[in-house]
Amino acid sequence: MTDLTTTGPPSPATGHALAPPAPRPGVGAGPSVGVDVGGTTTVAVVLDDEGRVGERDVSPTPSGATAVAQHAAGAVRRAAARAGVALEDLTGVGVGVPGVVDPGEGTVANAVNLGIDRPAPLAALVAAALADGRDAARTPRVVLENDLNAAVLGAAHVLRERSGETVDDLAFIALGTGLAAGIMLDGRLRRGPHRAAGEIGHLRYVPDGLPCKCGQSGCLERYASGSALDAAWGPARSGRPAPVEVFEAAAVGEPLAVRVRDEFVAAVAGAVRVLVLTCDVGRVVIGGGVAQLGEPLLHALVVELERQAASSPFLAAADLPGRVQLAPAGLPVGAVGAALVARGGR
């Protein structure tokens, strides 16, 4: 990862190298702000110099690169002001966004939910919006990262802070509109040479199955995502989100709901199996919008993984059920991870 120097108007990245991460990333590095830009909501959080999560700001996400950048800068200002931290005292600002991110160049492309299709210099745009009339030397640097990479860093940090245990091998599965994962191996992000690491949603799950926007058919995310649940369940009965309706109806034995839930959970179990058997990650954290179901989702997933292991000594020995947990409730791990990226976390 390279330093995205962000003084003055938008300009190419300078290519200066970031300092190597500390043994405990994010601790003793000075306050930073992380911004998680989602297709619907933008969340900014302040991380203090001891790595504790402080003030936050939540607001609707606009569309288009310029609007997203200006909005992210506003979220940074509001969160920092609530924490009583001046912008010039920030170690940096990290921004996590969906799409194909080049951290070295500070660009993002194919972030269709943000209205960004062509490569956009988002880091420089956010920096310019933060600078707006200020001395460029007093403007914090801005670092861009893929949202799931930020989320896996944030999840590892939160788990470490809560348990005191170092978490070096971790996958973060986001069950949202689509399906993808962030992967940390030996304490470092695994991006891959083409930024494709963790794109498990586009693995073939059902031969000749449902068509996918990626051009393939039968992709895993057509069966293990929030949009998959929406499509399988059909129009809402109560006006609440489909995952809530499905799991509540399945709990009382409604046949269609049981079938939809079980097919969805089996597909999510497939995602867990892929990550464990390819990368042997010690933990798999489930996050994203569907994960807000909480314990009913985790219970169903563990039961399915145990069912699969019952007929396979190999799977039983791998202990997939013991590796799965939900993302910490109430903590925006994506924004926390982006704040860590801002101070050199990888």
C-alpha positions as CSV (number, residue, x, y, z in Angstrom):
1,M,0.0,0.0,0.0
2,T,1.3,3.5,-0.8
3,D,0.7,6.8,0.9
4,L,-2.0,8.8,-0.9
5,T,-0.6,12.3,-0.3
6,T,-3.6,14.5,-0.4
7,T,-2.7,18.1,-0.2
8,G,-4.3,20.7,-2.4
9,P,-6.5,19.9,-5.5
10,P,-6.8,16.4,-6.9
11,S,-3.5,15.1,-8.1
12,P,-1.8,11.7,-8.7
13,A,-0.6,9.7,-5.7
14,T,3.0,10.5,-4.8
15,G,4.0,6.9,-4.2
16,H,5.6,7.5,-0.8
17,A,5.6,4.2,1.2
18,L,3.5,4.0,4.4
19,A,5.4,3.0,7.5
20,P,5.1,-0.7,8.3
21,P,2.2,-1.6,10.5
22,A,2.8,-1.7,14.3
23,P,2.6,-5.0,16.1
24,R,-0.9,-3.9,17.3
25,P,-2.2,-1.9,14.3
26,G,-4.1,1.2,15.3
27,V,-2.7,1.5,18.8
28,G,-0.6,4.5,19.8
29,A,-0.8,6.1,16.4
30,G,-2.9,9.2,17.1
31,P,-6.6,9.6,16.3
32,S,-7.9,8.8,12.8
33,V,-11.2,8.8,11.1
34,G,-12.6,5.9,9.0
35,V,-15.4,6.2,6.6
36,D,-17.4,3.3,5.3
37,V,-19.3,4.3,2.2
38,G,-22.1,1.9,1.5
39,G,-24.7,2.0,-1.3
40,T,-27.3,3.3,1.1
41,T,-25.5,4.7,4.2
42,T,-22.2,6.3,5.0
43,V,-20.7,5.7,8.4
44,A,-17.8,7.7,9.8
45,V,-16.1,6.8,13.1
46,V,-13.2,8.3,15.1
47,L,-10.6,5.9,16.4
48,D,-8.6,7.4,19.3
49,D,-4.8,6.9,19.8
50,E,-5.4,3.7,21.8
51,G,-7.6,2.2,19.1
52,R,-10.9,2.8,20.9
53,V,-14.0,3.5,18.9
54,G,-15.4,7.0,19.6
55,E,-17.8,9.3,18.0
56,R,-19.5,8.4,14.8
57,D,-21.7,10.0,12.0
58,V,-24.3,8.2,10.0
59,S,-25.9,9.7,6.9
60,P,-27.5,8.7,3.5
61,T,-25.0,8.1,0.7
62,P,-25.4,10.2,-2.5
63,S,-24.5,9.0,-6.0
64,G,-21.5,9.9,-8.2
65,A,-17.8,10.3,-7.4
66,T,-17.8,14.0,-6.7
67,A,-20.9,13.9,-4.5
68,V,-19.6,10.8,-2.6
69,A,-16.2,12.5,-2.0
70,Q,-17.8,15.7,-0.7
71,H,-20.2,13.8,1.4
72,A,-17.4,11.6,2.9
73,A,-15.4,14.8,3.7
74,G,-18.5,16.2,5.5
75,A,-18.9,13.0,7.5
76,V,-15.2,13.2,8.6
77,R,-15.7,16.8,9.7
78,R,-18.8,16.1,11.7
79,A,-17.4,13.0,13.4
80,A,-14.1,14.8,14.3
81,A,-15.9,17.8,15.6
82,R,-18.1,15.6,17.9
83,A,-14.9,14.0,19.2
84,G,-13.3,17.4,19.7
85,V,-10.4,16.6,17.3
86,A,-9.1,19.1,14.9
87,L,-8.6,17.9,11.3
88,E,-4.9,18.8,11.5
89,D,-4.5,16.5,14.5
90,L,-5.7,13.4,12.7
91,T,-3.2,10.8,11.7
92,G,-5.2,10.3,8.5
93,V,-8.5,9.5,7.0
94,G,-9.4,6.1,5.6
95,V,-12.3,5.6,3.2
96,G,-13.7,2.1,2.5
97,V,-15.8,1.8,-0.7
98,P,-17.2,-1.1,-2.7
99,G,-15.8,-1.8,-6.1
100,V,-12.4,-2.4,-7.6
101,V,-10.0,-0.3,-5.5
102,D,-6.4,0.5,-6.2
103,P,-5.0,1.7,-2.9
104,G,-1.8,2.8,-4.4
105,E,-3.5,5.1,-6.9
106,G,-6.4,6.0,-4.6
107,T,-8.9,5.1,-7.3
108,V,-12.1,3.1,-7.4
109,A,-14.0,1.6,-10.4
110,N,-17.1,-0.5,-10.9
111,A,-18.7,0.8,-7.7
112,V,-22.1,0.7,-9.4
113,N,-24.1,1.1,-6.2
114,L,-22.3,4.5,-5.8
115,G,-22.9,5.6,-9.4
116,I,-19.2,5.1,-10.2
117,D,-18.4,2.9,-13.2
118,R,-15.1,4.4,-14.6
119,P,-12.0,4.7,-12.4
120,A,-12.4,7.8,-10.2
121,P,-9.6,9.4,-8.1
122,L,-11.7,9.2,-4.9
123,A,-8.9,9.6,-2.4
124,A,-7.7,12.9,-4.1
125,L,-11.3,14.1,-4.4
126,V,-12.0,13.5,-0.6
127,A,-8.7,15.3,0.2
128,A,-9.6,18.3,-1.9
129,A,-13.0,18.5,-0.2
130,L,-11.3,18.4,3.2
131,A,-8.7,21.0,2.2
132,D,-11.4,23.5,0.9
133,G,-9.8,26.8,1.9
134,R,-7.4,25.3,4.4
135,D,-3.7,25.2,4.5
136,A,-2.8,22.0,2.5
137,A,-0.1,21.1,5.0
138,R,-2.8,20.9,7.7
139,T,-5.0,18.6,5.8
140,P,-4.9,14.9,6.8
141,R,-3.9,12.4,4.2
142,V,-6.6,10.2,2.7
143,V,-6.2,6.5,2.0
144,L,-8.7,4.4,0.0
145,E,-9.5,0.7,0.5
146,N,-12.0,-1.8,-0.6
147,D,-14.9,-1.9,1.9
148,L,-14.5,-5.6,2.6
149,N,-10.8,-5.4,3.1
150,A,-11.5,-2.5,5.6
151,A,-14.2,-4.7,7.3
152,V,-11.9,-7.6,7.9
153,L,-9.3,-5.3,9.4
154,G,-12.0,-3.8,11.6
155,A,-13.4,-7.1,12.7
156,A,-9.9,-8.4,13.6
157,H,-9.2,-5.2,15.6
158,V,-12.5,-5.4,17.5
159,L,-12.1,-9.1,18.3
160,R,-8.6,-8.5,19.5
161,E,-9.6,-5.6,21.7
162,R,-12.5,-7.6,23.3
163,S,-10.6,-10.9,23.9
164,G,-7.0,-9.8,24.1
165,E,-6.2,-12.6,21.6
166,T,-4.3,-11.8,18.4
167,V,-6.4,-12.5,15.3
168,D,-4.2,-13.0,12.2
169,D,-6.2,-15.4,10.0
170,L,-9.7,-14.2,9.4
171,A,-12.4,-13.9,6.7
172,F,-15.3,-11.4,6.8
173,I,-18.3,-12.5,4.7
174,A,-20.7,-9.7,3.8
175,L,-24.2,-10.9,3.2
176,G,-25.8,-7.9,1.5
177,T,-27.1,-7.2,-1.9
178,G,-24.3,-9.4,-3.2
179,L,-21.8,-11.8,-1.5
180,A,-18.1,-11.2,-1.1
181,A,-15.4,-11.7,1.5
182,G,-12.4,-9.8,2.9
183,I,-9.5,-12.1,3.8
184,M,-6.6,-11.6,6.3
185,L,-3.8,-14.1,6.3
186,D,-0.9,-13.9,8.7
187,G,-2.1,-10.5,9.8
188,R,-2.1,-9.0,6.3
189,L,-4.8,-8.4,3.8
190,R,-4.9,-10.7,0.8
191,R,-6.0,-8.6,-2.2
192,G,-4.5,-10.6,-5.1
193,P,-2.7,-9.3,-8.2
194,H,-6.0,-8.5,-9.9
195,R,-7.8,-7.4,-6.7
196,A,-10.1,-10.5,-7.0
197,A,-9.3,-12.2,-3.7
198,G,-12.5,-12.8,-1.8
199,E,-14.9,-12.6,-4.7
200,I,-16.5,-15.8,-3.7
201,G,-19.9,-14.7,-4.8
202,H,-19.0,-15.5,-8.4
203,L,-17.9,-19.1,-7.8
204,R,-20.2,-21.5,-9.6
205,Y,-22.6,-23.0,-7.0
206,V,-25.4,-24.5,-9.2
207,P,-24.5,-25.8,-12.7
208,D,-26.7,-24.0,-15.2
209,G,-28.3,-22.1,-12.4
210,L,-29.7,-18.6,-12.2
211,P,-28.1,-16.0,-14.4
212,C,-25.8,-13.5,-12.8
213,K,-25.0,-9.9,-13.7
214,C,-21.3,-11.0,-14.0
215,G,-22.2,-13.0,-17.1
216,Q,-22.0,-16.4,-15.5
217,S,-24.8,-18.6,-14.3
218,G,-25.4,-20.3,-11.0
219,C,-23.1,-17.9,-9.0
220,L,-23.1,-18.4,-5.3
221,E,-24.4,-14.9,-4.6
222,R,-27.6,-15.7,-6.5
223,Y,-28.3,-18.1,-3.6
224,A,-26.5,-16.6,-0.6
225,S,-27.3,-12.9,-0.4
226,G,-30.0,-10.5,0.7
227,S,-31.1,-10.1,-2.9
228,A,-31.3,-13.9,-3.3
229,L,-33.6,-14.0,-0.3
230,D,-35.7,-11.2,-1.7
231,A,-36.1,-13.0,-5.0
232,A,-36.9,-16.4,-3.5
233,W,-39.4,-15.0,-1.0
234,G,-41.2,-12.6,-3.3
235,P,-43.2,-9.6,-2.3
236,A,-43.1,-8.7,1.4
237,R,-46.1,-9.8,3.5
238,S,-45.6,-7.3,6.3
239,G,-43.5,-4.6,4.7
240,R,-40.5,-5.7,6.7
241,P,-37.2,-6.9,5.1
242,A,-37.4,-10.3,3.5
243,P,-34.8,-11.9,5.8
244,V,-36.8,-11.0,8.8
245,E,-40.1,-12.4,7.3
246,V,-38.4,-15.6,6.1
247,F,-36.8,-16.5,9.4
248,E,-39.8,-15.6,11.5
249,A,-42.1,-17.6,9.3
250,A,-39.7,-20.5,9.1
251,A,-39.5,-20.6,12.9
252,V,-43.3,-21.4,13.1
253,G,-43.0,-24.0,10.3
254,E,-44.4,-22.1,7.2
255,P,-43.3,-24.5,4.4
256,L,-42.2,-22.0,1.8
257,A,-40.3,-20.0,4.4
258,V,-38.6,-23.2,5.7
259,R,-37.5,-24.1,2.2
260,V,-36.2,-20.6,1.4
261,R,-34.4,-20.3,4.7
262,D,-32.7,-23.7,4.4
263,E,-31.6,-23.2,0.8
264,F,-30.2,-19.8,1.7
265,V,-28.4,-21.1,4.8
266,A,-27.0,-24.0,2.8
267,A,-25.5,-21.6,0.3
268,V,-24.0,-19.5,3.1
269,A,-22.5,-22.6,4.5
270,G,-21.0,-23.2,1.1
271,A,-19.3,-19.8,1.3
272,V,-17.9,-20.7,4.7
273,R,-16.6,-24.0,3.4
274,V,-14.8,-22.4,0.5
275,L,-13.0,-19.9,2.7
276,V,-12.0,-22.5,5.3
277,L,-10.9,-25.2,2.9
278,T,-8.9,-22.8,0.6
279,C,-7.4,-20.4,3.1
280,D,-7.8,-22.3,6.4
281,V,-8.8,-19.0,8.1
282,G,-9.2,-19.5,11.9
283,R,-12.4,-17.5,12.0
284,V,-15.2,-16.6,9.7
285,V,-17.1,-13.5,10.7
286,I,-20.6,-13.0,9.1
287,G,-21.6,-9.4,8.6
288,G,-23.6,-7.3,6.2
289,G,-27.3,-6.4,6.2
290,V,-28.6,-10.0,6.5
291,A,-26.4,-10.6,9.6
292,Q,-28.6,-8.2,11.5
293,L,-30.9,-11.2,11.9
294,G,-28.5,-12.1,14.7
295,E,-28.7,-15.4,16.6
296,P,-31.4,-17.1,14.4
297,L,-29.0,-16.8,11.4
298,L,-26.0,-18.0,13.4
299,H,-27.9,-20.9,14.8
300,A,-29.3,-22.0,11.5
301,L,-25.8,-21.8,9.9
302,V,-24.1,-23.8,12.7
303,V,-26.8,-26.5,12.4
304,E,-26.3,-26.7,8.7
305,L,-22.5,-26.9,9.0
306,E,-22.9,-29.6,11.6
307,R,-25.3,-31.5,9.4
308,Q,-22.7,-31.5,6.5
309,A,-19.9,-32.6,8.9
310,A,-21.9,-35.5,10.2
311,S,-21.3,-37.5,7.0
312,S,-17.7,-36.4,6.5
313,P,-14.9,-37.1,9.0
314,F,-12.8,-34.6,7.0
315,L,-15.3,-31.7,7.5
316,A,-15.8,-32.8,11.1
317,A,-12.1,-32.5,11.7
318,A,-12.0,-29.0,10.2
319,D,-14.5,-27.8,12.7
320,L,-16.3,-25.3,10.5
321,P,-19.1,-24.6,13.1
322,G,-16.5,-23.6,15.7
323,R,-15.0,-21.0,13.4
324,V,-18.1,-19.1,12.6
325,Q,-19.4,-16.0,14.4
326,L,-21.4,-12.9,13.8
327,A,-19.9,-9.5,13.4
328,P,-19.9,-7.6,16.7
329,A,-23.4,-6.0,17.1
330,G,-23.5,-2.2,17.1
331,L,-20.0,-1.6,15.8
332,P,-19.4,-0.5,12.2
333,V,-16.4,-2.7,11.6
334,G,-16.0,-1.3,8.1
335,A,-15.5,2.2,9.3
336,V,-13.2,1.0,12.1
337,G,-11.1,-0.9,9.5
338,A,-10.9,2.2,7.3
339,A,-9.6,4.2,10.3
340,L,-6.9,1.6,10.8
341,V,-6.0,1.7,7.1
342,A,-5.5,5.5,7.5
343,R,-2.7,4.8,10.1
344,G,-0.9,2.1,8.3
345,G,-2.9,-1.0,9.1
346,R,-2.8,-3.6,6.3
